[in-house]
Amino acid sequence: MANADLGNQTSITEFILLGFGNLQKLHFLLFLLFLVIYIATMVGNILIVVLVVADQHLHTPMYFFLGNLSCLESCYTSTILPRVMLASLLTGDRTISLGGCMTQVFFFCFLATTECYLLAAMSYDRYLAICKPLHYGTCMNSRLCLQLAAGCWISGFLPCTIMMSFMSQLIFCGPNEMDHFFCDFTPMLKLSCSDTSLITLVLYIFSFLDAVSPFLLTLTSYVCIISTILRIPSTTRRQKAFSTCSSHLIIVALFYGTIMIVYMLPKSNTLIALNKVFSVIYTVLTPLANPLIYSLRNREVKEALRNAVRKCMALIKNSD
């Protein structure tokens, strides 16, 4: 009987992302702000990828993972910012098709999950470098780096593919207004007319496996790292050891901190606006923070950038 009732209702073919609709007067300013952030994010992350590939001094495990992270962040921010934020703020069109919404959910899930695993792999690399320095060269070889990176991307792709197979079976018959600025699992499930108990259970299982587990691995690695650093007698060596992992620790804290706030806060109407603010942090500002933190706090990256600039200047002079 329930299925018959659903069959008689109109199927939804598009959603309306309410986003920042209550800030109409600030739309143009928000557009300019997010445009600058998007350009800076793309330029910064692509520059890091180019430097890691081109500079021989950066052909180390730490920068190999950093290159993967920068590549991921470029894709991650491109999944959300151009279509659902920049375009909607500029044109006022806040609609997105059901297929477009599903596609965005898949890529958001895939890239966010991959980032969780990638941050865990980077923390393991720093654990070996600081806690097991004598074995680092033999343990963290190029083969293991490739295996870890491939494992991160595959571990992000497979569970999200399974989740989307469940999502594709959902029926949407109204309402179609989503109080968010991008398509996410929870807002979509709220709008579905189908029984979502099974997919919610699967979502919780995958969330634990693909977000909580990598976080615990990352946390364990840093507990061991900090414990080892505190036992170093020399203040200079202690500061040097901490500087090698502090940039990564800032990214981890920013990414996981905001995600936990967003998904663990009660979903009350009074906290929806706060949820959006923290969602902006981990979807928009974290990809921007990655190149800024690693370039401003990292001597090797700054040196590689100076060398690249000198080479470009030399080529320009020679061409003249």
C-alpha positions, -999 to 999 in steps of 0.1 A, spaced: 0 0 0 29 23 9 46 16 -24 13 24 -43 10 57 -24 46 66 -34 39 56 -70 10 81 -71 32 110 -60 53 132 -83 89 123 -84 114 151 -76 139 158 -104 157 187 -88 165 202 -55 167 238 -43 198 244 -22 188 272 3 225 278 11 230 315 21 196 326 8 189 346 39 219 368 31 206 382 -1 223 416 3 257 400 8 255 377 -22 279 396 -44 304 401 -16 302 364 -8 307 356 -45 339 377 -46 352 362 -13 346 326 -24 360 333 -59 392 346 -44 394 316 -21 388 292 -50 414 307 -72 440 308 -43 431 272 -34 436 259 -69 468 279 -76 483 269 -43 475 232 -45 485 229 -81 517 248 -74 526 223 -46 519 193 -70 541 209 -97 569 216 -72 568 180 -57 570 165 -92 596 189 -106 621 194 -77 644 164 -69 648 176 -33 611 170 -27 611 134 -40 607 120 -4 578 101 12 565 132 31 562 153 -1 549 124 -21 519 122 3 517 160 3 514 160 -35 486 135 -32 469 156 -6 472 188 -28 458 169 -58 429 157 -37 422 192 -23 420 206 -58 394 181 -68 376 184 -34 371 222 -36 361 219 -73 333 195 -63 316 221 -42 326 257 -49 321 264 -86 286 250 -92 267 252 -60 283 283 -44 299 306 -71 272 300 -97 243 302 -74 256 334 -57 262 351 -90 230 340 -109 206 334 -80 198 300 -95 200 276 -65 185 245 -82 205 214 -88 192 183 -107 188 150 -88 216 134 -110 239 164 -103 231 161 -65 239 124 -65 271 130 -84 282 157 -60 274 135 -30 296 107 -45 326 129 -52 323 146 -19 321 113 0 349 98 -21 373 127 -17 365 133 20 370 96 28 402 94 8 415 125 28 408 107 61 430 78 50 456 100 34 460 120 66 464 87 85 491 76 60 509 110 64 508 106 102 523 71 99 551 85 78 559 111 104 556 84 131 583 63 114 605 93 107 605 105 143 599 74 164 618 49 142 644 70 125 670 42 120 644 21 101 627 49 82 647 46 50 641 9 47 605 8 59 591 39 40 604 30 6 589 40 -28 570 7 -31 553 12 3 545 48 -5 527 38 -37 509 10 -19 497 34 8 486 61 -16 468 36 -38 452 21 -8 439 55 4 423 63 -30 407 28 -33 395 29 3 378 62 -5 363 49 -38 348 15 -28 326 24 2 312 55 -15 303 34 -46 284 10 -23 267 39 -6 256 54 -39 241 21 -50 218 24 -20 212 61 -26 202 55 -62 172 34 -50 157 63 -29 125 79 -40 121 117 -37 85 130 -39 88 164 -21 96 187 -5 127 195 -25 143 224 -5 176 214 11 188 238 39 225 235 29 249 249 4 259 216 -11 244 181 -14 253 158 15 240 125 27 220 136 58 200 164 41 192 141 12 180 113 34 157 138 52 140 146 19 135 110 8 100 94 9 116 59 11 125 40 42 160 51 50 167 29 81 189 5 62 209 31 44 213 51 76 227 20 93 251 14 64 261 51 66 270 48 103 290 16 97 310 32 69 314 64 89 330 44 117 353 24 93 363 52 70 364 83 93 367 72 129 392 44 123 417 66 103 412 93 129 421 69 157 452 57 137 462 94 132 456 102 169 477 71 180 505 81 157 506 116 171 505 104 207 536 83 200 552 112 181 546 138 209 557 113 235 590 107 216 596 144 210 592 152 247 619 127 256 645 143 233 670 160 257 682 187 233 658 217 229 670 224 194 665 188 182 631 188 200 620 219 181 633 206 148 614 173 153 582 191 162 585 214 132 585 185 108 550 174 119 534 206 131 521 216 97 504 182 92 490 184 128 474 217 121 456 203 89 445 172 109 431 194 137 413 217 113 398 190 92 387 166 119 377 193 144 352 209 121 338 176 108 332 164 143 314 196 152 292 195 121 282 158 124 280 156 162 261 188 169 223 183 175 204 190 143 182 217 158 169 247 138 189 271 160 222 253 151 216 251 114 234 284 107 263 273 129 265 240 111 268 258 78 297 280 91 317 249 102 308 231 69 324 261 51 356 256 72 361 219 63 349 221 27 363 256 16 389 268 41 407 235 48 417 230 11 430 266 12 449 261 45 468 231 31 490 251 6 493 281 29 504 262 59 528 239 41 544 267 20 546 293 48 559 269 75 581 246 53 617 256 45 620 229 17 589 240 -1 599 277 1 633 268 -13 618 248 -41 596 277 -50 625 301 -50 645 278 -73 615 275 -96 611 313 -98 649 317 -105 646 291 -133 616 308 -148 634 342 -147 665 327 -163 643 312 -191 626 346 -197 660 364 -199 674 338 -223 644 340 -245 648 378 -247 
